[in-house]
Amino acid sequence: QGDFEPTEEGFKCPECGNSNPDKCNVTKRTCGYLGSPVQRPMVHGRHEEIAHRVKHMSGETGRVTLDDGTTHEWFEEAK
């Protein structure tokens, strides 16, 4: 389980180290679309454009108010 690590040749499984695209399937979400970066890699210009987009967010991030009114800060658990 876990995210495949990007490498120079493609992607590597975090569990077994497999990097053979015929024996593993990597699916990645980019801008809301699911795709296979091994079968249809993103062109460098598209990747750069996405990476440099301005994030339009208002309010606090990392804090969730639950239905019972309590708040939970996810970033505290990530430390």
Secondary structure as UniProt FT lines:
FT   STRAND          5..6
FT   STRAND          11..12
FT   TURN            14..16
FT   TURN            21..23
FT   STRAND          28..30
FT   TURN            31..32
FT   STRAND          33..35
FT   TURN            37..39
FT   HELIX           44..51
FT   STRAND          63..65
FT   TURN            67..68
FT   STRAND          71..73
FT   HELIX           74..78
//
